[in-house]
Amino acid sequence: MSEKKSILARLMANENIEVRHGSYETAFFDVKQRLLGLPMWNDSEVYDLLIGHEVGHALYTPPEGWEEDIQDSKCPKTIFNVVEDIRIERLIQDKYPGLVASFNRGYVYIENKDFFGLDNKKHIKINDYNFIDRLNIKAKLRNLLEVDFTPEEQFYIDKAYAAETWDDVVEASELIYEFMKDKLAKIRIVSDDAEQELELDEIGIRFDSDKEEKYGQSEGQFASYDKQKSDNSTKQDGEFNNQDTENLKSNEINDEEFNNQDTEDSTQDLSENAQSLESETDKVFNDKKRKELLNRDRYGKLESVCQGFSETQKKEMLWNYDKLNKQRIMYEAKHEDTVKFMNDNKDIVANMVKEFDLRKSAYMYSRASVSKTGSLDLQKLHQYKFNDDIFLSTTKLAESKNHGMVMLVDYSGSMQVVLKNVIKQTLILSMFCKKAAIPFVVYGFTGSQYDCDLTSYYTRAEMDFAEHSHIRVMELLSSSMKKEVFNQAFGVLVQQSLPVEDNYYRKWYRNYGAEALGDTPLNEALVVMYDVLRDFRRKHGVQKLSFVTLTDGGSNNIVFNSYYTPKTMKIDGKYMKYSPYNFTDVILEDMKSKKVFDSCMNYNLIEKRNQKRLIDECVFRSNSKVSMDNILKILRKENSYSFDSIWGYDRMIVITQNNSSLDVEDEELEIKDVNKKSEVIKAFKNFSSSKKTSRVLATKFAESIA
């Protein structure tokens, strides 16, 4: 619901204000930063009321000057609050008449919950509260209860309701303050004289009903004021009065109560509330009662909310190729190595393209439609006596879809043993996409903060947002690159895939700078990929977008600035339940529901020691009908196994994490005894099998993308 309310708030504010649902004690609007902060409320009855109220501030409270006016004035801030609330709530309801019912429903709820601390009173007398409190109660609760005013106070009621600008609010507030101060001074003087009684007209006892100026005029003012400003109010008030609730009160004056009040002791002392120049009801509602609407845990703490990553943070985490290339300090492209790599793998790429075309053709023919032309088929004409099908027909093939591929490669420290060969597999996929005219882009992601110091590239995250200063999602290769840039980017990756002689790390991947291996910030990378995938689809007009992640495990926990791990996190405008154990699933399911991609695959490189644990979990999560023992047998034999619809992925392909299963180098055909037919056959089978398993990423991808 929160994302829908955020959209509603922006629409009503007539601007793209920033809306944050967070761990706030109350709703607020920062008129300078144009930020609407909304707490996580536990009751939807007041949601529209409080949002409408804060949007009223967004529309009508000036960005500058109001703070200085309050500071320079002797008038208490609560008086300004009450008068300003009257102004903005009247204006926002005039602008959006549909909010009237929402305000009415909200205040019915507030009155039932006694959020103004009225102790369930149905009739507010003059001695109960001072003028500003009675004005606040009546302005908000309207005809839910009766509120008494003196004829003298009517002038200040009119001033408050006539306020159109902030300057009018300042003028009305200061007039009300001076009036209340003078009134309180007179009351105290009278109270000091124990022998003197308070005059009836000084404390506001009602006039008789036959006099020209009746006491009920002030109450009628609240019911009729909107009618003077808007033709819609009569209908809206009528709808409100017709609501089926016991709490609604009529504006009619009860003469019997008049007579009874006239006989009351007029010399009774005023209550403490009536002797204050502050609005106690405004304090109670804003400081105490409104907080009862907030979601809290069993310890009374507010629901912890993280705003995710801001647009600035996402831009800083996403590194384009130019920015990445400037930080590279280890590798340079060598033409001869690039040519050799492409020549060594052109056959497998050609086979992948062939298989892809065959599968695409199969798709077209499987959805082909046959239609009659209405013309006779002369070859079948002689069958007219026993066969009705003697007309020519045409076959219309289904249109093939425009494919696209975005790949995300894990550059975490645990990938160092296999990453060189993973890069080789990635390059083969790139060659395939290039030859098949499929637009593509390859990104790597890492969370390293040890082998490099790149903090100067990042701004400090705000308190409500997650940490991002060590996360990089780097563009490695793209079909959109110019030929010269593409060849250079391709050549650098070829160099990174080659073993380094006379180096301790020659069998491992090792790098420094931006590409240094580190943590596995998969969830943060997925957040960045929302906009990347959308922009890619829009740029290339892709109909079937395949999103591929290649990892060796789950994501690290997101780092938060707050002490407590949040229960809710905002991702791509949506507030999601956060759990460090399955948040990747939540993000991918959200991407899928928003059509960010059409299919999503994960290649999970698993260490041998963790095979049993992962397969056991996969069998449970995917409801697989194949037993774990049988899956392990297939995995040992073929070095891979596929699970469908698991962890948010359409398909997850588990691959044994060893260099022999990922290496793309062609092995030589070795035959021990060429004179024995059995030895030749055995050697050829082993050779063919090794070539097939060594390109498991490429072959599985070709099967899936079509």
For each residue, the residues with C-beta under 8 A, 3 or more apart:
1: 4 5 44 47
2: 5 6 21 38 40 574 575
3: 6 7 573 574 575
4: 1 7 8
5: 1 2 8 9 19 38 47 51
6: 2 3 9 10 19 21 573
7: 3 4 10 11
8: 4 5 11 12 51
9: 5 6 12 13 17 19 36 38 51 54 55
10: 6 7 13 15 16 17 19
11: 7 8 14
12: 8 9 51 52 55 59 92 96
13: 9 10 17 36 55 58 59
14: 11 59
15: 10 34 58
16: 10
17: 9 10 13 34 35 36 58
18: 33 34 35 36
19: 5 6 9 10 35 36 38
20: 35 36 37 38 307 464 570
21: 2 6 38 39 40 305 568 570 575
22: 37 38 39 40 305 307 464
23: 39 40 302 303 304 305 464 562
24: 27 28 37 38 39 302
25: 39 291 294 302
26: 39 286 290 291
27: 24 36 37 38 39 50 51 53 54
28: 24 36 37 54
29: 35 36 37 54 55 57 58 61
30: 33 34 35 36 37
31: 34 57 58 61 62 63 64 66
32: 63 64
33: 18 30
34: 15 17 18 30 31 58
35: 17 18 19 20 29 30
36: 9 13 17 18 19 20 27 28 29 30 54 55 58
37: 20 22 24 27 28 29 30
38: 2 5 9 19 20 21 22 24 27 41 50 51 54
39: 21 22 23 24 25 26 27 293 294 295 302
40: 2 21 22 23 294 295 302 303 305 568
41: 38 44 46 47 50 293 294 295
42: 293 294 295
43: 46 47 109 293
44: 1 41 47
45: 49 105 106 109
46: 41 43 49 50 106 109 110 293
47: 1 5 41 43 44 50 51
48: 51 52 99 102 103 105 106
49: 45 46 52 53 102 103 105 106 107 110
50: 27 38 41 46 47 53 54 106
51: 5 8 9 12 27 38 47 48 54 55
52: 12 48 49 55 56 89 92 93 96 99 102 103
53: 27 49 50 56 57 85 88 89 92
54: 9 27 28 29 36 38 50 51 57 58
55: 9 12 13 29 36 51 52 58 59 92
56: 52 53 59 60 61 88 89 91 92
57: 29 31 53 54 60 61 88
58: 13 15 17 29 31 34 36 54 55 61
59: 12 13 14 55 56 88 91 92 95
60: 56 57 87 88 91 92 166
61: 29 31 56 57 58 66 84 88 166
62: 31 65 66 166
63: 31 32
64: 31 32
65: 62 68 69 166
66: 31 61 62 69 70 166
67: 70 71
68: 65 71 72
69: 65 66 72 73 166 170
70: 66 67 73 75 77 80
71: 67 68
72: 68 69
73: 69 70 80 170 173 174
74: 177
75: 70 79 80 173 174 176 177
76: 79 80 177 277 278 279
77: 70 80 81
78: 81 82 132 278 279 282 283
79: 75 76 82 83 132 173 176 177 277 278 279
80: 70 73 75 76 77 83 84 169 170 173
81: 77 78 84 85 279 282 286
82: 78 79 85 86 132 135 136 139 160 279 282
83: 79 80 86 87 160 163 169 172 173 176
84: 61 80 81 87 88 166 169
85: 53 81 82 88 89 136 139 140
86: 82 83 89 90 135 139 160 161 163
87: 60 83 84 90 91 160 163 164 168 169
88: 53 56 57 59 60 61 84 85 91 92
89: 52 53 56 85 86 92 93 103 139 140
90: 86 87 93 94 161 226 229
91: 56 59 60 87 88 94 95 164
92: 12 52 53 55 56 59 60 88 89 95 96 99
93: 52 89 90 96 97 99 100 103 226
94: 90 91 97 226 229 230
95: 59 91 92
96: 12 52 92 93 99
97: 93 94 100 230 232 236
98: 101 102
99: 48 52 92 93 96 102 103
100: 93 97 103 104 232 233 236 239 240
101: 98 104 105 236 239 240
102: 48 49 52 98 99 105 106
103: 48 49 52 89 93 99 100 106 107
104: 100 101 107 108 142 240 243
105: 45 48 49 101 102 108 109
106: 45 46 48 49 50 102 103 109 110
107: 49 103 104 110 111 140 141 142 144
108: 104 105 111 112 144 243 245 247 248
109: 43 45 46 105 106 112 113
110: 46 49 106 107 113 115 116 140 141 285
111: 107 108 114 115 116 118 141 144 145 247
112: 108 109 247
113: 109 110 289 292
114: 111 117 118 119 120 289
115: 110 111 284 285 289 290 292
116: 110 111 136 137 140 141 281 284 285 289
117: 114 280 281 284 288 289
118: 111 114 121 124 137 145 281
119: 114
120: 114
121: 118 124 128 145
122: 145 146 249
123: 145 146 147 148 257
124: 118 121 128 129 134 137 138 145 146 147 148
125: 128 148 261
126: 134 148 149 150 203 204 274
127: 203 268 270 271 274
128: 121 124 125 134 271 273 274
129: 124 133 134 137 271 273 274 280 281
130: 133 134 180 184 273 274 275 276 277 279
131: 134 135 149 153 156 176 179 180 183
132: 78 79 82 135 136 176 180 277 278 279
133: 129 130 136 137 273 279 280 281 282
134: 124 126 128 129 130 131 137 138 147 148 149
135: 82 86 131 132 138 139 156 157 160 176
136: 82 85 116 132 133 139 140 279 281 282
137: 116 118 124 129 133 134 140 141 145 147 281
138: 124 134 135 141 142 147 149 219 222
139: 82 85 86 89 135 136 142 160 222
140: 85 89 107 110 116 136 137
141: 107 110 111 116 137 138 144 145
142: 104 107 138 139 222 223
143: 222 223 241 248 249 250 251
144: 107 108 111 141 247 248 249
145: 111 118 121 122 123 124 137 141 249
146: 122 123 124 219 249
147: 123 124 134 137 138 219
148: 123 124 125 126 134 204 206 215
149: 126 131 134 138 153 154 157 204 215 218 219
150: 126 153 154 203 204 215 218
151: 154 204 207 213 215 217 218
152: 155 204
153: 131 149 150 156 157 179 204 218
154: 149 150 151 157 158 217 218 221
155: 152 158 159
156: 131 135 153 159 160 172 175 176 179
157: 135 149 153 154 160 161 218 221 222
158: 154 155 161 162 221
159: 155 156 162 163 171 172 175 176
160: 82 83 86 87 135 139 156 157 163 172 176
161: 86 90 157 158 221 225
162: 158 159 168 172
163: 83 86 87 159 160 168 169 171 172
164: 87 91 168
165: 168 169
166: 60 61 62 65 66 69 84 169 170
167: 170 171
168: 87 162 163 164 165 171 172
169: 80 83 84 87 163 165 166 172 173
170: 69 73 80 166 167 173 174
171: 159 163 167 168 174 175
172: 83 156 159 160 162 163 168 169 175 176
173: 73 75 79 80 83 169 170 176 177
174: 73 75 170 171 177 178
175: 156 159 171 172 178 179
176: 75 79 83 131 132 135 156 159 160 172 173 179 180
177: 74 75 76 79 173 174 180 181 277
178: 174 175 181 182
179: 131 153 156 175 176 182 183
180: 130 131 132 176 177 183 184 277
181: 177 178 184 185 277
182: 178 179 185 186
183: 131 179 180 186 187
184: 130 180 181 187 188 275 277
185: 181 182 188 189
186: 182 183 189 190 202
187: 183 184 190 191 198 203 270 275
188: 184 185 191 192
189: 185 186 192 193
190: 186 187 193 196 198 202
191: 187 188 269
192: 188 189
193: 189 190 196
194:
195:
196: 190 193
197: 266 267
198: 187 190 202 203 266 267
199: 202 203
200: 203 205 266
201: 204 205
202: 186 190 198 199
203: 126 127 150 187 198 199 200 266
204: 126 148 149 150 151 152 153 201
205: 200 201 261 262 266
206: 148 214 215 258 261 262
207: 151 211 213 214 215
208: 211 258
209: 214 253 255 258
210:
211: 207 208 214
212:
213: 151 207 217
214: 206 207 209 211 217 253
215: 148 149 150 151 206 207 218 219 253 258
216: 219 220 251 253
217: 151 154 213 214 220 221
218: 149 150 151 153 154 157 215 221 222
219: 138 146 147 149 215 216 222 223 251 253
220: 216 217 223 224 251
221: 154 157 158 161 217 218 224 225
222: 138 139 142 143 157 218 219 225 251
223: 142 143 219 220 227 237 251
224: 220 221 227 228
225: 161 221 222 228 229
226: 90 93 94 229 230 233 236 237
227: 223 224 230 231 233 234
228: 224 225
229: 90 94 225 226 233
230: 94 97 226 227 233
231: 227 234
232: 97 100 235 236
233: 100 226 227 229 230 236 237
234: 227 231 237 238
235: 232 238 239
236: 97 100 101 226 232 233 239 240
237: 223 226 233 234 240 241
238: 234 235 241 242
239: 100 101 235 236 242 243
240: 100 101 104 236 237 243 248
241: 143 237 238 248
242: 238 239
243: 104 108 239 240 248
244:
245: 108 248
246:
247: 108 111 112 144
248: 108 143 144 240 241 243 245
249: 122 143 144 145 146
250: 143
251: 143 216 219 220 222 223
252:
253: 209 214 215 216 219 257 258
254: 257 258
255: 209 258 259
256: 259 260
257: 123 253 254 260 261
258: 206 208 209 215 253 254 255 261 262
259: 255 256 262 263
260: 256 257 263 264
261: 125 205 206 257 258 264
262: 205 206 258 259
263: 259 260
264: 260 261 268
265: 268
266: 197 198 200 203 205
267: 197 198
268: 127 264 265
269: 191
270: 127 187 274 275
271: 127 128 129 274 275
272: 275 276
273: 128 129 130 133 276 280
274: 126 127 128 129 130 270 271
275: 130 184 187 270 271 272
276: 130 272 273 280
277: 76 79 130 132 177 180 181 184
278: 76 78 79 132 282 283
279: 76 78 79 81 82 130 132 133 136 282 283
280: 117 129 133 273 276 283 284
281: 116 117 118 129 133 136 137 284 285
282: 78 81 82 133 136 278 279 285 286
283: 78 278 279 280 286 287 288
284: 115 116 117 280 281 287 288 289
285: 110 115 116 281 282 288 289 290
286: 26 81 282 283 290
287: 283 284 290 291
288: 117 283 284 285 291 292
289: 113 114 115 116 117 284 285 292
290: 26 115 285 286 287 293
291: 25 26 287 288 294
292: 113 115 288 289
293: 39 41 42 43 46 290
294: 25 39 40 41 42 291 302 303
295: 39 40 41 42 302 303
296: 299 300 301 302 303
297: 300 301 303
298:
299: 296
300: 296 297
301: 296 297 304 564
302: 23 24 25 39 40 294 295 296
303: 23 40 294 295 296 297 567 568
304: 23 301 562 564 565 566 567 568
305: 21 22 23 40 464 566 567 568 569 570 575
306: 464 465 466 558 560 562 566 568 569 570 578
307: 20 22 310 462 464 465 466 569 570
308: 465 466 527 569 570 571
309: 313 314 317 465 466 468 524 527 528
310: 307 313 314 461 462 465
311: 314 315
312: 315 316 459
313: 309 310 316 317 458 459 461 465 466 468
314: 309 310 311 317 318 527 528 531
315: 311 312 318
316: 312 313 457 458 459 468
317: 309 313 314 468 471 472 473 524 525 528
318: 314 315 473 475 528 532
319: 323 324 472 473 474 475 514
320: 323 324 475
321: 324 325 475 476 478 481 485 489
322: 325 326
323: 319 320 326 327
324: 319 320 321 327 328 474 475 476 514 515
325: 321 322 328 488 489 492
326: 322 323
327: 323 324 452 454 513 514 515
328: 324 325 331 492 513 514 515
329: 512 513
330: 511 512 513
331: 328 492 495 496 511
332: 492 495
333: 337 338 487 488 490 491 492 494 495
334: 337 338 491 494 495
335: 338 339 491
336: 339 340
337: 333 334 340 341 491 494 495 498
338: 333 334 335 341 342 487 490 491 494
339: 335 336 342 343
340: 336 337 343 344
341: 337 338 344 345 424 427 494 497
342: 338 339 345 346 431
343: 339 340 346
344: 340 341 664 665 666
345: 341 342 348 349 427 428 431 664
346: 342 343 349 350 431
347: 350 351
348: 345 351 352 428 664 695 698
349: 345 346 352 353 428 431 432 435
350: 346 347 353 354 435
351: 347 348 354 355
352: 348 349 355 356 428 432 436 698 699 701 702
353: 349 350 356 357 432 435 436
354: 350 351 357 358
355: 351 352 358 359 702 703 706
356: 352 353 359 360 432 436 702 705 706
357: 353 354 360 361 436
358: 354 355 361 362
359: 355 356 362 363 702 703 706
360: 356 357 363 364 400 706
361: 357 358 364 365
362: 358 359 365 366
363: 359 360 366 367 398 400 706
364: 360 361 367 368 397 398 399 400
365: 361 362 368 397
366: 362 363 398
367: 363 364 397 398
368: 364 365 395 396 397 398
369: 395 396 398
370: 393 394 395 396
371: 393 394 396
372: 391 392 393
373: 391 392 393 394
374: 391
375: 391 392
376: 381 390 391 392
377: 380 381 390 391 392 393
378: 381
379:
380: 377 383 384 387 389 390
381: 376 377 378 384 390
382:
383: 380 386 387 390
384: 380 381 387 390
385:
386: 383
387: 380 383 384 390
388:
389: 380
390: 376 377 380 381 383 384 387
391: 372 373 374 375 376 377
392: 372 373 375 376 377
393: 370 371 372 373 377
394: 370 371 373
395: 368 369 370
396: 368 369 370 371
397: 364 365 367 368
398: 363 364 366 367 368 369
399: 364
400: 360 363 364
401: 543 544
402: 540 541 542 543 544
403: 436 438 542 543 544 545 546 705
404: 438 439 440 536 537 540 542 544 545 546
405: 429 433 438 439 440 441 545 546 547 548 705
406: 440 441 443 529 532 533 536 545 546 547 548 597
407: 426 429 440 441 442 443 548 549 550
408: 443 444 445 473 525 529 547 548 549 550
409: 422 423 426 442 443 444 445 476 550
410: 415 444 445 520 522 549 550 551 552
411: 415 419 444 445 446 448 474 515 517 518
412: 415 446 447 517 518 519 520 551 552 553
413: 416 448 517 518 519
414: 520 552 553
415: 410 411 412 418 419 422 509 517 552 605
416: 413 419 505 508 509 510 517
417: 507 508 509 657 659
418: 415 421 422 509 552 605 657 658 659 662
419: 411 415 416 422 423 508 509 517
420: 423 424 496 497 498 499 508 509 659
421: 418 424 425 497 659 662 663 664
422: 409 415 418 419 425 426 550 605 662 697
423: 409 419 420 426 427 493 496 497 509
424: 341 420 421 427 428 497 662 663 664
425: 421 422 428 429 662 664 695 697 698
426: 407 409 422 423 429 430 442 476 477 493 550 697
427: 341 345 423 424 430 431 477 490 493 494 497
428: 345 348 349 352 424 425 431 432 664 695 697 698
429: 405 407 425 426 432 433 440 697 698 701
430: 426 427 433 434 440 442 477 490
431: 342 345 346 349 427 428 434 435
432: 349 352 353 356 428 429 435 436 438 698 701 702
433: 405 429 430 436 438 439 440 479
434: 430 431 437 438 440 479
435: 349 350 353 431 432
436: 352 353 356 357 403 432 433
437: 434
438: 403 404 405 432 433 434 479 705
439: 404 405 433 479 480 536 540 542
440: 404 405 406 407 429 430 433 434 477 478 479
441: 405 406 407 475 477 478 479 480 532 536
442: 407 409 426 430 475 476 477 478
443: 406 407 408 409 473 474 475 476 525 529 532
444: 408 409 410 411 473 474 476 515
445: 408 409 410 411 471 472 473 474 521 522 524 525
446: 411 412 471 472 474 515 516 517 518 519 521
447: 412 470 471 472 518 519 520 521 524 556
448: 411 413 451 452 470 472 516 517 518 519
449: 452 469 470 518
450: 516 518
451: 448 511 512 513 516 517 518
452: 327 448 449 512 513 514 516
453: 456
454: 327 457 458 470 472 514
455: 458 469 470
456: 453
457: 316 454
458: 313 316 454 455 468 469
459: 312 313 316
460: 469
461: 310 313 465 466 467 468 469 561
462: 307 310 465 561
463: 561 562
464: 20 22 23 305 306 307 561
465: 306 307 308 309 310 313 461 462 468 561
466: 306 307 308 309 313 461 524 558 559 560 561 569
467: 461 470 558 559 560 561
468: 309 313 316 317 458 461 465 471 524
469: 449 455 458 460 461
470: 447 448 449 454 455 467 518 519
471: 317 445 446 447 468 521 524 525
472: 317 319 445 446 447 448 454 514
473: 317 318 319 408 443 444 445 524 525 528 529 532
474: 319 324 411 443 444 445 446 514 515
475: 318 319 320 321 324 441 442 443 478
476: 321 324 409 426 442 443 444 489 493
477: 426 427 430 440 441 442 481 486 489 490 493
478: 321 440 441 442 475 481 486 489
479: 433 434 438 439 440 441 486
480: 439 441 539
481: 321 477 478 485 486 489
482: 485 486
483: 486 487
484: 487 488
485: 321 481 482 488 489
486: 477 478 479 481 482 483 489 490
487: 333 338 483 484 490 491
488: 325 333 484 485 491 492
489: 321 325 476 477 478 481 485 486 492 493
490: 333 338 427 430 477 486 487 493 494
491: 333 334 335 337 338 487 488 494 495
492: 325 328 331 332 333 488 489 495 496
493: 423 426 427 476 477 489 490 496 497
494: 333 334 337 338 341 427 490 491 497 498
495: 331 332 333 334 337 491 492 498
496: 331 420 423 492 493 509 511
497: 341 420 421 423 424 427 493 494
498: 337 420 494 495
499: 420 506 507
500: 503 505 506 510
501: 506
502: 506
503: 500 506 510
504:
505: 416 500 508 509 510
506: 499 500 501 502 503
507: 417 499 659
508: 416 417 419 420 505
509: 415 416 417 418 419 420 423 496 505 517
510: 416 500 503 505 517
511: 330 331 451 496 515 516 517
512: 329 330 451 452 515 516
513: 327 328 329 330 451 452 516
514: 319 324 327 328 452 454 472 474
515: 324 327 328 411 444 446 474 511 512
516: 446 448 450 451 452 511 512 513
517: 411 412 413 415 416 419 446 448 451 509 510 511
518: 411 412 413 446 447 448 449 450 451 470
519: 412 413 446 447 448 470 556
520: 410 412 414 447 551 552 553 554 555 556
521: 445 446 447 471 524 525 555 556 558
522: 410 445 525 526 549 551 554 555 556 584
523: 526 527 555 556 558 583 584 587
524: 309 317 445 447 466 468 471 473 521 527 528 555 558
525: 317 408 443 445 471 473 521 522 528 529
526: 522 523 529 530 584 587 588 591
527: 308 309 314 523 524 530 571 572 587
528: 309 314 317 318 473 524 525 531 532
529: 406 408 443 473 525 526 532 533 547 591 596
530: 526 527 533 534 571 572 591 596
531: 314 528 534 535
532: 318 406 441 443 473 528 529 535 536
533: 406 529 530 536 537 545 547 591 596 597
534: 530 531 537 538 596
535: 531 532 538 539
536: 404 406 439 441 532 533 539 540 542 545
537: 404 533 534 540 541 542 545
538: 534 535 541
539: 480 535 536
540: 402 404 439 536 537
541: 402 537 538
542: 402 403 404 439 536 537 545
543: 401 402 403 598
544: 401 402 403 404 598 599
545: 403 404 405 406 533 536 537 542 597 598 599
546: 403 404 405 406 597 598 599 600 601 704 705
547: 405 406 408 529 533 591 596 597 599 600 601
548: 405 406 407 408 600 601 602 603 701
549: 407 408 410 522 600 601 602 603 649
550: 407 408 409 410 422 426 602 603 605 697
551: 410 412 520 522 554 602 603 604 605
552: 410 412 414 415 418 520 604 605 606 607 657
553: 412 414 520 604
554: 520 522 551 584
555: 520 521 522 523 524 583 584
556: 447 519 520 521 522 523
557: 580
558: 306 466 467 521 523 524 569 578 580 583
559: 466 467
560: 306 466 467 565 566
561: 461 462 463 464 465 466 467
562: 23 304 306 463 566
563:
564: 301 304
565: 304 560 578 580
566: 304 305 306 560 562 569 578
567: 303 304 305 577 578
568: 21 40 303 304 305 306 575 576 577 578
569: 305 306 307 308 466 558 566 575 576 578 583
570: 20 21 305 306 307 308 573 574 575 576
571: 308 527 530 574 576 587 590
572: 527 530 590 594
573: 3 6 570
574: 2 3 570 571 590
575: 2 3 21 305 568 569 570
576: 568 569 570 571 583 586 587 590
577: 567 568 586
578: 306 558 565 566 567 568 569 583 586
579: 582 583 586
580: 557 558 565 583
581:
582: 579 585 586 647
583: 523 555 558 569 576 578 579 580 586 587
584: 522 523 526 554 555 587 588 647 648
585: 582 588 589 647 648
586: 576 577 578 579 582 583 589 590 648
587: 523 526 527 571 576 583 584 590 591 648
588: 526 584 585 591 592 600 647 648 649
589: 585 586 592 593 648
590: 571 572 574 576 586 587 593 594
591: 526 529 530 533 547 587 588 594 596 597 600
592: 588 589 595 596 597 600 648
593: 589 590
594: 572 590 591
595: 592 598
596: 529 530 533 534 547 591 592
597: 406 533 545 546 547 591 592 600
598: 543 544 545 546 595
599: 544 545 546 547 650 651 704 705
600: 546 547 548 549 588 591 592 597 648 649 650
601: 546 547 548 549 649 650 651 652 653 701 704
602: 548 549 550 551 647 649 651 652 653
603: 548 549 550 551 652 653 655 697 700
604: 551 552 553 614 652 653 654 655
605: 415 418 422 550 551 552 655 656 657 662
606: 552 610 611 614 654 655 656 657
607: 552 610 611 657
608: 611 656 657 658
609:
610: 606 607 613 614
611: 606 607 608 614 615 632 635 656
612: 615 616 628 632
613: 610 616 617
614: 604 606 610 611 617 618 654
615: 611 612 618 619 628 631 632 635 641 654
616: 612 613 619 620 628
617: 613 614 620 621
618: 614 615 621 622 624 643 646 652 654
619: 615 616 622 624 626 627 628 631
620: 616 617 623
621: 617 618 646 647
622: 618 619 643 644 645 646
623: 620
624: 618 619 631 643
625:
626: 619 630 631
627: 619 630 631
628: 612 615 616 619 631 632
629: 632 633
630: 626 627 633 634
631: 615 619 624 626 627 628 634 635 641
632: 611 612 615 628 629 635 636
633: 629 630 636 637
634: 630 631 637 638 641
635: 611 615 631 632 638 639 640 641 654 656
636: 632 633 639 656
637: 633 634
638: 634 635 641 693 696
639: 635 636 655 656 658 661 693 696
640: 635 653 654 655 656 661 693 696 700
641: 615 631 634 635 638 653 654
642: 651 652 653 654 700
643: 618 622 624 646 651 652 653 654
644: 622 650 651
645: 622 649 650 651
646: 618 621 622 643 649 652
647: 582 584 585 588 602 621 652
648: 584 585 586 587 588 589 592 600
649: 549 588 600 601 602 645 646 652
650: 599 600 601 644 645
651: 599 601 602 642 643 644 645 704
652: 601 602 603 604 618 642 643 646 647 649
653: 601 602 603 604 640 641 642 643 696 700
654: 604 606 614 615 618 635 640 641 642 643
655: 603 604 605 606 639 640 661 662 696 697
656: 605 606 608 611 635 636 639 640 661
657: 417 418 552 605 606 607 608 661
658: 418 608 639 661 662
659: 417 418 420 421 507 662 663
660: 663 693 694
661: 639 640 655 656 657 658 693 694 696
662: 418 421 422 424 425 605 655 658 659 694 696 697
663: 421 424 659 660 694
664: 344 345 348 421 424 425 428 694 695 698
665: 344 694
666: 344 691
667: 687 690 691
668:
669: 683 684 687
670: 683 687
671: 674 679 680 683
672: 679 683
673: 676 679
674: 671 679 680
675:
676: 673 679 680
677: 680 681
678: 681 682
679: 671 672 673 674 676 682 683
680: 671 674 676 677 683 684
681: 677 678 684 685
682: 678 679 685 686
683: 669 670 671 672 679 680 686 687
684: 669 680 681 687 688
685: 681 682 688 689
686: 682 683 689 690
687: 667 669 670 683 684 690 691
688: 684 685 691 692
689: 685 686 692 693
690: 667 686 687 693 694
691: 666 667 687 688 694 695
692: 688 689 695 696 699
693: 638 639 640 660 661 689 690 696
694: 660 661 662 663 664 665 690 691
695: 348 425 428 664 691 692 698 699
696: 638 639 640 653 655 661 662 692 693 699 700
697: 422 425 426 428 429 550 603 655 662 700 701
698: 348 352 425 428 429 432 664 695 701 702
699: 352 692 695 696 702 703
700: 603 640 642 653 696 697 703 704
701: 352 429 432 548 601 697 698 704 705
702: 352 355 356 359 432 698 699 705 706
703: 355 359 699 700 706
704: 546 599 601 651 700 701
705: 356 403 405 438 546 599 701 702
706: 355 356 359 360 363 702 703
